């Protein structure tokens, strides 16, 4: 993992869950982590723990995202991780304002990150963007209209961005981790809607496995996954990262 050491990695949604666990993994491997999230206190504590930079940010606001990237300096890796699934509801029961907020974070947040870092990466001829994806990108799960639609959009953004920057030295890829033992899974379980809510807690992978996958994709192994989602739900994917088999 020598390719991780000294790299500047911006992680959105970094205050908890996948984002926080990934920050710990990457900082432990020597990366300079820039932690972007709305949660101020949790962010400050994580920055102190990892030696990283706390950068309070609402990813739905492009000006705030751009300010984070400017503060970070030359960004080697952007992990577009910030995402929402709550409130889970059937379409007929859904709240339009809450549904729209998920769109603002899950789609616009990823776009804002791409828009903010790609010009500098292309100018330097190097850089990696990893968009945290989901099996929901290609599935239809009741109660998850907002999440399925937005993750499908993220996969499209990954494909378009790769199409635009491929050959420039910049790589854009997705990472689909499967179900992860985070607060989001507690929200899903509490909803009682669709089969995912019925999974036992031990069916979910630990969030630091996602951080390990990010570290691997930062290196040459990531070249094969540009413009598509790398999955931890396959034996091949887990073998590449060095994780236990399914």
MARTORFI-500628 format. One record per residue: residue in three letters; z, y, x of N, C-alpha, C, O in turn. Coordinates in steps of 0.2 Angstrom, whole numbers, plus 2048, in hexadecimal, padded with zeros to 3 digits. Each point is the difference from the previous one (the first is absolute). Example, Ala and Ser with C-alpha at 12.3 -4.5 7.8 and 13.67 -1.06 7.14 Angstrom:
! MARTORFI-500628
<r ALA,<827,7E4,842>,<800,806,7FC>,<800,806,804>,<803,7FF,805>>;
<r SER,<7F9,806,7F9>,<801,806,804>,<803,805,7FC>,<801,806,803>>;
//
This chain:
! MARTORFI-500628
<r UNK,<800,7FA,804>,<800,806,7FC>,<800,806,804>,<802,806,7FE>>;
<r UNK,<7FB,7FA,808>,<800,806,805>,<7FC,805,7FD>,<801,806,801>>;
<r UNK,<7FA,7F9,7FA>,<7FC,805,7FD>,<804,804,7FB>,<7FD,805,7FE>>;
<r UNK,<809,7F9,801>,<804,805,7FB>,<804,805,804>,<801,805,7FD>>;
<r UNK,<801,7F9,809>,<804,805,804>,<7FD,807,801>,<7FA,800,802>>;
<r UNK,<80A,805,7FC>,<7FE,807,801>,<7FB,803,7FB>,<7FE,805,800>>;
<r UNK,<800,7F7,7FB>,<7FB,802,7FB>,<804,804,7FB>,<806,7FF,7FE>>;
<r UNK,<7F7,806,7FF>,<803,804,7FB>,<7FE,7FD,7F9>,<7FA,800,7FF>>;
<r UNK,<80B,7FE,7FD>,<7FE,7FD,7FA>,<804,804,7FA>,<806,801,800>>;
<r UNK,<7F5,801,7FC>,<803,804,7FA>,<801,7FA,7FA>,<7FB,7FD,7FF>>;
<r UNK,<80A,803,7FE>,<801,7FB,7FB>,<803,804,7F9>,<805,804,801>>;
<r UNK,<7F7,7FC,7FA>,<802,803,7FA>,<804,7FB,7FC>,<800,7FA,801>>;
<r UNK,<804,809,7FA>,<805,7FC,7FD>,<805,7FC,804>,<801,7FA,800>>;
<r UNK,<801,80A,806>,<804,7FD,805>,<807,7FF,7FF>,<803,7FD,804>>;
<r UNK,<800,806,7F7>,<807,800,7FF>,<803,7F9,7FE>,<806,800,801>>;
<r UNK,<7F6,7FC,7FC>,<803,7F9,7FE>,<7FB,7FB,800>,<7FA,801,801>>;
<r UNK,<808,7F9,7FD>,<7FB,7FB,7FF>,<7FB,7FE,806>,<803,800,806>>;
<r UNK,<7F7,7FF,7F8>,<7FB,7FE,806>,<800,806,805>,<7FF,7FE,806>>;
<r UNK,<801,808,7F8>,<7FF,806,804>,<806,800,805>,<7FF,800,806>>;
<r UNK,<807,7FF,7F8>,<806,800,805>,<800,7FA,804>,<801,801,806>>;
<r UNK,<7FE,7FA,7F8>,<800,7F9,804>,<7FA,801,805>,<801,7FE,806>>;
<r UNK,<7F9,804,7F8>,<7FB,801,805>,<801,805,805>,<7FF,7FF,806>>;
<r UNK,<805,806,7F8>,<802,805,805>,<804,7FD,806>,<800,802,806>>;
<r UNK,<805,7FA,7F7>,<805,7FD,805>,<7FC,7FB,805>,<801,800,806>>;
<r UNK,<7FA,7FC,7F7>,<7FD,7FB,804>,<7FC,804,805>,<800,7FE,806>>;
<r UNK,<7FC,807,7F8>,<7FB,804,805>,<804,804,805>,<7FE,800,806>>;
<r UNK,<808,803,7F8>,<804,804,805>,<803,7FB,805>,<800,802,806>>;
<r UNK,<802,7F8,7F8>,<802,7FB,804>,<7FB,7FE,805>,<802,7FD,806>>;
<r UNK,<7F8,803,7F8>,<7FA,7FE,805>,<7FE,806,804>,<7FB,800,804>>;
<r UNK,<809,806,7FC>,<7FE,806,804>,<7FC,805,7FD>,<7FE,805,803>>;
<r UNK,<800,7FB,7F6>,<7FC,805,7FD>,<804,806,7FF>,<806,800,7FF>>;
<r UNK,<7F7,806,800>,<803,806,7FE>,<7FE,801,7F9>,<7FB,801,7FE>>;
<r UNK,<80A,7FE,7FE>,<7FF,7FF,7F8>,<802,807,7FD>,<805,803,802>>;
<r UNK,<7F6,7FF,7FA>,<801,806,7FC>,<801,7FE,7F9>,<7FC,7FD,7FD>>;
<r UNK,<80A,805,800>,<802,7FD,7FA>,<7FF,805,7FA>,<803,805,800>>;
<r UNK,<7F8,7F9,7FB>,<7FF,805,7FB>,<802,7FD,7F9>,<7FE,7FA,7FF>>;
<r UNK,<806,80A,7FE>,<803,7FD,7F9>,<803,806,7FD>,<802,805,803>>;
<r UNK,<800,7FA,7F6>,<803,806,7FD>,<808,7FF,800>,<803,805,800>>;
<r UNK,<7FF,7F5,802>,<808,7FF,801>,<802,803,806>,<800,7FD,805>>;
<r UNK,<804,809,7FB>,<802,804,806>,<805,7FC,803>,<7FF,7FF,807>>;
<r UNK,<807,7FF,7F6>,<805,7FD,804>,<7FF,7FA,803>,<801,7FE,806>>;
<r UNK,<7FB,7FD,7F6>,<7FE,7FA,803>,<7FC,801,806>,<800,7FC,804>>;
<r UNK,<7FB,808,7FB>,<7FB,802,805>,<804,802,807>,<7FE,7FE,805>>;
<r UNK,<807,806,7FA>,<803,803,806>,<804,7FA,803>,<800,800,807>>;
<r UNK,<803,7FC,7F5>,<804,7FA,803>,<7FB,7FB,804>,<802,7FE,805>>;
<r UNK,<7F8,801,7F8>,<7FB,7FC,803>,<7FD,803,806>,<7FF,7FC,805>>;
<r UNK,<800,80A,7FB>,<7FE,804,806>,<805,7FF,806>,<7FE,7FF,806>>;
<r UNK,<808,802,7F9>,<805,7FF,805>,<801,7F9,802>,<800,7FF,806>>;
<r UNK,<7FF,7FC,7F6>,<800,7F9,802>,<7FA,7FE,804>,<801,7FC,805>>;
<r UNK,<7F9,807,7FA>,<7FA,7FE,803>,<7FE,804,806>,<7FC,7FF,804>>;
<r UNK,<807,807,7FC>,<7FE,805,805>,<7FA,803,7FE>,<7FC,803,804>>;
<r UNK,<802,7FD,7F5>,<7FA,803,7FD>,<801,807,7FE>,<805,803,801>>;
<r UNK,<7F6,7FF,7FC>,<800,807,7FD>,<800,800,7F8>,<7FC,7FD,7FD>>;
<r UNK,<809,806,800>,<800,800,7F9>,<7FC,806,7FE>,<800,806,802>>;
<r UNK,<7FB,7F8,7F9>,<7FB,805,7FD>,<800,800,7F9>,<7FC,7FC,7FD>>;
<r UNK,<809,807,7FF>,<800,800,7F9>,<7F9,802,7FD>,<7FD,805,802>>;
<r UNK,<801,7F7,7F9>,<7F9,801,7FE>,<7FF,7FD,7F9>,<802,7FA,7FF>>;
<r UNK,<7FB,809,7FD>,<7FD,7FD,7FA>,<7F9,7FF,801>,<7FC,805,800>>;
<r UNK,<802,7F5,800>,<7F9,7FE,802>,<7FB,803,7FB>,<7FA,800,801>>;
<r UNK,<808,801,7F9>,<7FB,802,7FA>,<7FE,808,802>,<7FC,802,7FC>>;
<r UNK,<807,801,809>,<7FF,807,801>,<7FC,800,807>,<803,7FF,805>>;
<r UNK,<7F7,803,7FB>,<7FC,7FF,806>,<803,805,806>,<800,7FE,806>>;
<r UNK,<802,808,7F8>,<803,804,805>,<806,7FD,804>,<800,801,806>>;
<r UNK,<804,7FC,7F6>,<806,7FD,803>,<7FD,7FA,805>,<803,7FF,805>>;
<r UNK,<7F9,7FD,7F9>,<7FD,7FB,804>,<7FD,803,806>,<801,7FD,806>>;
<r UNK,<7FB,808,7F9>,<7FD,803,806>,<805,803,805>,<7FF,7FF,806>>;
<r UNK,<806,803,7F7>,<805,803,805>,<804,7FB,804>,<801,801,806>>;
<r UNK,<800,7F9,7F7>,<803,7FA,803>,<7FB,7FE,806>,<802,7FF,806>>;
<r UNK,<7F8,801,7F9>,<7FB,7FE,805>,<800,805,806>,<7FF,7FE,806>>;
<r UNK,<801,808,7F8>,<800,805,805>,<806,800,804>,<800,801,807>>;
<r UNK,<806,7FE,7F6>,<806,7FF,804>,<800,7FA,804>,<803,800,806>>;
<r UNK,<7FA,7FA,7F8>,<7FF,7FA,804>,<7FC,801,806>,<802,7FD,805>>;
<r UNK,<7F9,808,7FB>,<7FC,800,806>,<7FA,7FB,7FF>,<7FE,7FF,7FB>>;
<r UNK,<800,7FF,80B>,<7FA,7FB,800>,<803,7F9,7FD>,<804,7FD,803>>;
<r UNK,<7FA,802,7F7>,<802,7FA,7FC>,<7FC,7FA,802>,<7FA,800,7FF>>;
<r UNK,<809,7FB,804>,<7FC,7FA,802>,<800,7FB,7FA>,<7FA,7FD,7FF>>;
<r UNK,<80B,802,7FD>,<800,7FC,7FA>,<803,803,7FA>,<805,803,801>>;
<r UNK,<7F7,7FD,7FA>,<803,802,7F9>,<801,7FA,7FC>,<7FC,7FC,7FF>>;
<r UNK,<80A,803,7FE>,<802,7FA,7FC>,<801,804,7F9>,<805,803,7FE>>;
<r UNK,<7F6,7FC,7FD>,<800,803,7FA>,<804,7FB,7FB>,<7FD,7FB,7FD>>;
<r UNK,<80A,806,803>,<804,7FB,7FD>,<803,802,7F9>,<802,7FC,7FC>>;
<r UNK,<7FF,80B,804>,<803,803,7FA>,<7FD,7FD,7F9>,<7FA,800,7FF>>;
<r UNK,<80A,7FD,7FD>,<7FD,7FE,7F9>,<806,7FF,7FB>,<805,7FF,802>>;
<r UNK,<7F8,802,7F8>,<805,7FF,7FA>,<7FD,7FA,7FB>,<7FA,7FF,800>>;
<r UNK,<80B,7FE,7FD>,<7FE,7FC,7FB>,<804,801,7F9>,<7FE,7FE,7FB>>;
<r UNK,<807,805,806>,<805,802,7FA>,<7FD,806,7FD>,<7FF,805,803>>;
<r UNK,<801,7FC,7F6>,<803,7FB,7FB>,<7FA,7FB,7FE>,<7FA,802,7FF>>;
<r UNK,<808,7F8,801>,<7FC,7FA,7FE>,<800,800,7F8>,<805,800,7FD>>;
<r UNK,<7F5,800,800>,<7FF,800,7F9>,<7F9,7FE,7FE>,<7FB,801,804>>;
<r UNK,<805,7FC,7F6>,<7F9,7FE,7FD>,<7FC,807,7FF>,<804,805,7FF>>;
<r UNK,<7F6,7FB,801>,<7FC,806,7FF>,<802,803,7FA>,<800,807,800>>;
<r UNK,<801,7F6,7FA>,<801,803,7FA>,<807,803,800>,<801,805,7FC>>;
<r UNK,<803,7F9,809>,<807,803,800>,<801,805,806>,<805,803,801>>;
<r UNK,<7F6,7FE,803>,<801,804,806>,<800,807,7FF>,<7FE,803,7FB>>;
<r UNK,<806,800,80A>,<801,808,7FF>,<7FA,803,804>,<800,7FF,807>>;
<r UNK,<7FC,805,7F6>,<7FA,803,804>,<802,804,806>,<7FD,800,805>>;
<r UNK,<809,803,7FB>,<802,804,806>,<802,7FC,805>,<7FE,801,806>>;
<r UNK,<806,7FA,7F9>,<802,7FB,805>,<7FA,7FC,803>,<800,7FF,806>>;
<r UNK,<7FC,7FF,7F6>,<7FA,7FD,802>,<7FC,804,805>,<7FE,7FE,805>>;
<r UNK,<801,809,7F9>,<7FD,804,805>,<803,801,806>,<7FD,801,805>>;
<r UNK,<80A,7FF,7FB>,<804,801,806>,<7FE,7FA,805>,<800,801,806>>;
<r UNK,<7FF,7F9,7F8>,<7FF,7FA,804>,<7F9,801,803>,<7FF,7FF,806>>;
<r UNK,<7FC,804,7F6>,<7F9,802,803>,<801,805,805>,<7FD,7FF,806>>;
<r UNK,<807,806,7F9>,<801,805,805>,<802,7FE,807>,<7FE,802,805>>;
<r UNK,<807,7F9,7FB>,<803,7FD,806>,<7FC,7FB,803>,<7FE,800,806>>;
<r UNK,<800,7FB,7F5>,<7FC,7FA,803>,<7F9,801,802>,<7FE,7FD,805>>;
<r UNK,<7FF,807,7F8>,<7F9,802,801>,<7FF,806,804>,<7FE,800,806>>;
<r UNK,<804,806,7F7>,<800,806,804>,<804,800,807>,<7FD,803,804>>;
<r UNK,<808,7FA,7FC>,<804,7FF,806>,<7FC,7FD,806>,<800,802,805>>;
<r UNK,<7FD,7F9,7F9>,<7FC,7FC,805>,<7FA,805,802>,<7FE,800,806>>;
<r UNK,<7FE,803,7F5>,<7FB,804,802>,<802,806,804>,<7FD,802,805>>;
<r UNK,<809,801,7F9>,<803,806,804>,<801,7FE,807>,<7FF,803,805>>;
<r UNK,<804,7F7,7FC>,<801,7FD,807>,<7F9,7FF,804>,<800,803,806>>;
<r UNK,<7FB,7FA,7F7>,<7FA,7FF,803>,<7FD,807,802>,<7FD,801,805>>;
<r UNK,<803,804,7F6>,<7FD,806,801>,<803,804,806>,<7FD,804,803>>;
<r UNK,<80A,7FB,7FD>,<803,804,805>,<7FF,7FD,807>,<800,804,805>>;
<r UNK,<800,7F6,7FC>,<7FF,7FD,807>,<7F9,7FE,803>,<7FF,800,806>>;
<r UNK,<7FD,7FF,7F5>,<7F9,7FE,802>,<7FC,805,805>,<7FD,7FE,805>>;
<r UNK,<803,808,7F9>,<7FD,805,804>,<802,800,808>,<7FC,7FF,804>>;
<r UNK,<80B,800,7FD>,<802,800,807>,<7FF,7FA,803>,<7FE,7FF,806>>;
<r UNK,<802,7FB,7F6>,<7FF,7FA,803>,<7F9,7FF,802>,<7FE,7FD,806>>;
<r UNK,<7FD,805,7F6>,<7F9,800,801>,<7FE,804,806>,<7FD,7FE,805>>;
<r UNK,<806,808,7FC>,<7FF,804,805>,<802,7FD,807>,<7FD,801,805>>;
<r UNK,<809,7FC,7FB>,<803,7FC,806>,<7FC,7FA,801>,<801,7FD,806>>;
<r UNK,<7FC,800,7F5>,<7FD,7F9,801>,<804,7FB,800>,<7FF,7FA,802>>;
<r UNK,<807,806,7FB>,<805,7FB,7FF>,<805,801,7FB>,<801,806,7FE>>;
<r UNK,<802,7F5,7FF>,<805,800,7FB>,<7FF,7FA,7FB>,<7FB,7FD,7FF>>;
<r UNK,<80B,802,7FE>,<800,7FA,7FB>,<804,803,7F9>,<805,803,801>>;
<r UNK,<7F8,7FB,7FA>,<803,802,7F9>,<801,7F9,7FD>,<7FB,7FC,7FF>>;
<r UNK,<80B,803,7FF>,<802,7F9,7FC>,<802,802,7F9>,<806,803,800>>;
<r UNK,<7F7,7FC,7FB>,<802,801,7F9>,<803,7FA,7FE>,<7FD,7FB,7FF>>;
<r UNK,<809,806,7FE>,<804,7FA,7FD>,<7FD,7FF,7FA>,<800,804,7FB>>;
<r UNK,<7FD,7F6,804>,<7FD,7FE,7FA>,<804,7FB,7FC>,<806,7FF,801>>;
<r UNK,<7F7,7FD,7FB>,<803,7FB,7FB>,<7FB,7FB,7FD>,<7FB,802,7FF>>;
<r UNK,<808,7F9,800>,<7FC,7FB,7FC>,<7FE,803,7F9>,<7FB,7FE,7FD>>;
<r UNK,<809,807,801>,<7FE,804,7FA>,<7FA,803,800>,<7FD,802,7FB>>;
<r UNK,<800,7FF,80B>,<7FA,804,800>,<7FA,7FC,7FD>,<7FB,803,7FE>>;
<r UNK,<806,7F7,802>,<7FA,7FB,7FD>,<803,7FC,7FA>,<7FD,7FB,7FE>>;
<r UNK,<809,807,800>,<803,7FC,7FA>,<801,804,7FA>,<7FF,807,800>>;
<r UNK,<802,7F6,7FA>,<801,804,7FA>,<807,7FD,7FD>,<800,7FB,7FE>>;
<r UNK,<805,809,803>,<807,7FE,7FE>,<803,804,7FB>,<800,806,801>>;
<r UNK,<802,7F7,7F9>,<802,804,7FB>,<806,804,802>,<805,7FE,804>>;
<r UNK,<7FB,809,7FA>,<806,804,802>,<7FE,804,806>,<804,805,802>>;
<r UNK,<7F7,7F9,802>,<7FF,803,806>,<7F9,804,800>,<7FD,800,805>>;
<r UNK,<801,803,7F6>,<7FA,803,7FF>,<800,805,806>,<7FA,801,803>>;
<r UNK,<80B,803,7FE>,<800,806,805>,<800,7FD,807>,<7FC,802,804>>;
<r UNK,<807,7F8,7FD>,<801,7FE,807>,<7F9,7FC,802>,<7FE,801,805>>;
<r UNK,<800,7FB,7F6>,<7F9,7FC,801>,<7FB,805,801>,<7FC,7FF,805>>;
<r UNK,<803,806,7F7>,<7FB,805,801>,<800,804,806>,<7FB,801,803>>;
<r UNK,<80B,801,7FF>,<801,804,806>,<7FF,7FC,806>,<7FD,803,805>>;
<r UNK,<805,7F7,7FB>,<7FF,7FC,806>,<7F9,7FE,801>,<7FD,7FF,805>>;
<r UNK,<7FF,800,7F5>,<7F9,7FF,801>,<7FD,806,803>,<7FB,7FF,804>>;
<r UNK,<807,807,7FA>,<7FD,806,803>,<802,801,807>,<7FB,802,804>>;
<r UNK,<80A,7FB,7FE>,<802,801,807>,<7FC,7FB,804>,<7FD,802,806>>;
<r UNK,<801,7F8,7F8>,<7FB,7FC,803>,<7FA,803,801>,<7FC,7FF,805>>;
<r UNK,<801,804,7F5>,<7FA,804,801>,<800,805,805>,<7FB,801,804>>;
<r UNK,<80B,803,7FC>,<800,805,806>,<800,7FD,807>,<7FD,803,804>>;
<r UNK,<806,7F7,7FC>,<800,7FD,807>,<7F9,7FE,802>,<7FD,801,805>>;
<r UNK,<7FF,7FD,7F6>,<7F9,7FE,801>,<7FB,806,801>,<7FC,800,805>>;
<r UNK,<805,805,7F8>,<7FC,806,801>,<802,803,806>,<7FB,802,804>>;
<r UNK,<80B,7FF,7FE>,<802,803,806>,<7FE,7FC,806>,<7FD,803,805>>;
<r UNK,<803,7F7,7FB>,<7FD,7FC,805>,<7F9,801,801>,<7FD,800,805>>;
<r UNK,<7FF,800,7F5>,<7F9,801,800>,<7FE,807,804>,<7FB,800,803>>;
<r UNK,<80A,805,7FC>,<7FE,806,802>,<802,801,808>,<7FD,804,803>>;
<r UNK,<808,7F9,7FF>,<802,801,807>,<7FF,7FA,805>,<801,801,806>>;
<r UNK,<7FC,7F9,7F7>,<7FF,7FB,804>,<7FB,802,806>,<7FB,803,7FE>>;
<r UNK,<806,7FB,808>,<7FC,802,805>,<803,806,804>,<7FD,802,805>>;
<r UNK,<808,801,7F8>,<802,807,803>,<806,7FE,805>,<803,804,803>>;
<r UNK,<800,7F6,7FC>,<806,7FE,804>,<806,800,7FC>,<805,7FE,802>>;
<r UNK,<7FA,804,7F7>,<805,800,7FC>,<800,7FA,7FB>,<7FB,7FE,7FE>>;
<r UNK,<80B,7FF,801>,<800,7FA,7FB>,<804,801,7FA>,<805,803,800>>;
<r UNK,<7F9,7FB,7FA>,<803,801,7FA>,<800,7F9,7FD>,<7FB,7FD,7FF>>;
<r UNK,<80B,801,7FF>,<801,7F9,7FD>,<806,800,7FB>,<804,805,800>>;
<r UNK,<7FC,7F6,7FC>,<806,7FF,7FC>,<804,7FA,802>,<7FE,7FC,804>>;
<r UNK,<808,804,7F9>,<805,7FB,801>,<803,7FE,7FA>,<804,804,7FD>>;
<r UNK,<7FB,7F6,801>,<803,7FD,7F9>,<805,7FB,802>,<7FF,7FA,802>>;
<r UNK,<808,808,7FD>,<805,7FC,803>,<802,7FA,7FB>,<804,7FC,802>>;
<r UNK,<7FA,805,7F7>,<803,7FB,7FB>,<807,804,7FE>,<801,806,801>>;
<r UNK,<803,7F6,7FC>,<806,803,7FD>,<805,800,805>,<801,7FB,804>>;
<r UNK,<803,80B,7FD>,<804,801,805>,<807,802,7FD>,<801,803,7FB>>;
<r UNK,<804,7FB,809>,<807,801,7FD>,<802,807,801>,<804,801,805>>;
<r UNK,<7FA,803,7F7>,<802,807,800>,<803,802,7F9>,<800,7FC,7FB>>;
<r UNK,<802,80B,804>,<802,802,7FA>,<7FA,800,7FB>,<802,7FF,7FA>>;
<r UNK,<7F8,801,808>,<7FA,800,7FB>,<801,7F9,7FC>,<7FE,800,7FA>>;
<r UNK,<803,7FB,80A>,<801,7F9,7FD>,<806,800,7FB>,<7FF,7FC,7FB>>;
<r UNK,<806,808,806>,<805,800,7FB>,<7FE,803,7FA>,<802,7FE,7FA>>;
<r UNK,<7FA,808,806>,<7FD,803,7FB>,<7FC,7FB,7FC>,<800,800,7FA>>;
<r UNK,<7FC,7FD,809>,<7FB,7FB,7FD>,<804,7FA,7FC>,<7FE,7FF,7FB>>;
<r UNK,<807,7FF,808>,<804,7FB,7FD>,<804,802,7FA>,<800,7FD,7FB>>;
<r UNK,<802,80A,805>,<804,803,7FB>,<7FB,801,7FA>,<802,800,7FA>>;
<r UNK,<7F7,800,807>,<7FC,802,7FB>,<7FF,7FA,7FB>,<7FF,800,7FA>>;
<r UNK,<801,7FA,809>,<7FF,7FA,7FC>,<7F9,7FF,7FE>,<7FF,7FB,7FC>>;
<r UNK,<7FC,809,806>,<7F9,7FF,7FE>,<7FC,7FD,806>,<801,801,805>>;
<r UNK,<7FB,7FA,7F9>,<7FB,7FC,803>,<804,7FB,805>,<806,801,802>>;
<r UNK,<7F6,7FA,801>,<803,7FB,804>,<804,802,806>,<804,7FD,802>>;
<r UNK,<7FA,809,801>,<803,802,806>,<807,802,7FF>,<804,7FF,805>>;
<r UNK,<7FE,803,7F5>,<807,802,7FF>,<804,7FA,800>,<806,801,800>>;
<r UNK,<7F7,7F9,7FF>,<804,7FA,800>,<801,7FC,806>,<804,7FB,800>>;
<r UNK,<7F9,808,806>,<801,7FD,806>,<807,800,803>,<804,805,7FE>>;
<r UNK,<7FE,7F6,805>,<807,800,803>,<800,805,806>,<7FB,801,803>>;
<r UNK,<80B,801,7FF>,<800,805,805>,<7FE,7FD,807>,<7FD,803,804>>;
<r UNK,<804,7F6,7FD>,<7FE,7FD,806>,<7F9,7FF,801>,<7FE,7FD,805>>;
<r UNK,<7FE,805,7F5>,<7F9,7FF,801>,<7FD,806,803>,<7FA,800,802>>;
<r UNK,<80A,805,7FF>,<7FD,806,803>,<801,800,808>,<805,7FE,802>>;
<r UNK,<7F6,805,801>,<801,800,808>,<804,806,802>,<801,805,7FC>>;
<r UNK,<803,7FB,80A>,<804,805,802>,<7FB,806,802>,<7FB,7FF,803>>;
<r UNK,<807,807,7FC>,<7FC,806,801>,<7FE,801,808>,<7FB,802,801>>;
<r UNK,<809,7FB,803>,<7FF,801,807>,<7F9,7FC,802>,<7FD,801,805>>;
<r UNK,<802,7FA,7F7>,<7FA,7FC,802>,<7F9,804,7FF>,<7FB,7FF,804>>;
<r UNK,<806,806,7F7>,<7FA,805,800>,<800,804,806>,<7FA,802,802>>;
<r UNK,<80B,800,800>,<800,804,807>,<7FD,7FC,805>,<7FD,803,804>>;
<r UNK,<805,7F7,7FD>,<7FD,7FC,805>,<7F8,7FF,7FF>,<7FC,800,805>>;
<r UNK,<802,800,7F5>,<7F9,7FF,7FF>,<7FC,807,802>,<7FB,800,802>>;
<r UNK,<809,806,7FC>,<7FD,806,802>,<7FF,800,808>,<7FB,803,802>>;
<r UNK,<80A,7FB,801>,<800,800,808>,<7FA,7FC,802>,<7FD,802,805>>;
<r UNK,<802,7F8,7F8>,<7FA,7FC,802>,<7FA,804,7FF>,<7FB,800,804>>;
<r UNK,<804,803,7F6>,<7FA,803,7FE>,<7FE,806,804>,<7FB,802,801>>;
<r UNK,<80A,801,802>,<7FF,806,804>,<7FD,7FE,807>,<7FC,804,803>>;
<r UNK,<804,7F5,7FE>,<7FC,7FE,806>,<7F9,7FE,7FF>,<7FE,801,7FA>>;
<r UNK,<7FF,7FB,80A>,<7F9,7FE,800>,<7FF,7FB,7FA>,<7FB,7FF,7FD>>;
<r UNK,<80B,7FE,801>,<7FF,7FB,7FA>,<7FE,804,7FA>,<7FD,7FD,7FB>>;
<r UNK,<804,809,804>,<7FF,804,7FB>,<7F8,801,7FF>,<7FE,802,7FA>>;
<r UNK,<7FE,7FE,80B>,<7F9,801,800>,<7FD,7FC,7FB>,<7FB,803,7FD>>;
<r UNK,<807,7F7,802>,<7FC,7FC,7FB>,<802,801,7F9>,<7FC,7FE,7FB>>;
<r UNK,<808,807,803>,<802,801,7F9>,<7FF,807,7FE>,<802,803,7FB>>;
<r UNK,<7F9,801,809>,<7FE,807,7FE>,<7FD,7FF,7F9>,<7FB,7FC,7FF>>;
<r UNK,<806,809,7FD>,<7FD,800,7F9>,<802,7FB,7FB>,<7FD,7FF,7FB>>;
<r UNK,<808,7FD,807>,<803,7FB,7FB>,<807,7FF,801>,<804,803,804>>;
<r UNK,<7FF,7F9,7F7>,<807,7FF,800>,<802,7FA,804>,<7FD,7FA,7FF>>;
<r UNK,<808,806,806>,<803,7FB,803>,<805,7FD,7FC>,<804,804,7FE>>;
<r UNK,<7FD,7F6,801>,<805,7FD,7FC>,<805,7FC,803>,<7FE,7FC,804>>;
<r UNK,<808,805,7FA>,<806,7FB,802>,<801,7FB,7FB>,<805,7FC,801>>;
<r UNK,<7F7,803,7FB>,<800,7FB,7FB>,<7FC,7FA,801>,<7FF,7FB,7FC>>;
<r UNK,<7FE,804,80A>,<7FC,7FB,803>,<803,7FD,806>,<804,803,804>>;
<r UNK,<7FB,7F7,7FD>,<802,7FC,806>,<7FD,804,806>,<804,801,805>>;
<r UNK,<7F6,800,7FB>,<7FC,803,805>,<804,807,802>,<801,802,806>>;
<r UNK,<800,802,7F5>,<803,807,801>,<807,7FF,804>,<802,804,804>>;
<r UNK,<802,7F8,7F9>,<807,7FF,803>,<7FF,7FD,807>,<804,802,804>>;
<r UNK,<7F7,7FA,7FD>,<800,7FD,807>,<7FE,805,805>,<802,800,806>>;
<r UNK,<7FA,805,7F8>,<7FD,806,804>,<806,804,802>,<801,802,806>>;
<r UNK,<804,7FF,7F5>,<806,804,802>,<805,7FC,803>,<805,803,803>>;
<r UNK,<7FB,7F7,7FD>,<805,7FC,803>,<806,7FF,7FB>,<806,7FF,802>>;
<r UNK,<7F9,800,7F7>,<805,800,7FB>,<801,7F8,7FE>,<7FB,7FD,801>>;
<r UNK,<80A,801,7FC>,<801,7FA,7FE>,<7FA,7FE,7FB>,<7FE,805,7FC>>;
<r UNK,<800,7F5,803>,<7FB,7FE,7FB>,<802,801,7F9>,<806,800,7FF>>;
<r UNK,<7F5,800,7FD>,<802,800,7F8>,<804,7FA,7FE>,<802,7FF,7FA>>;
//
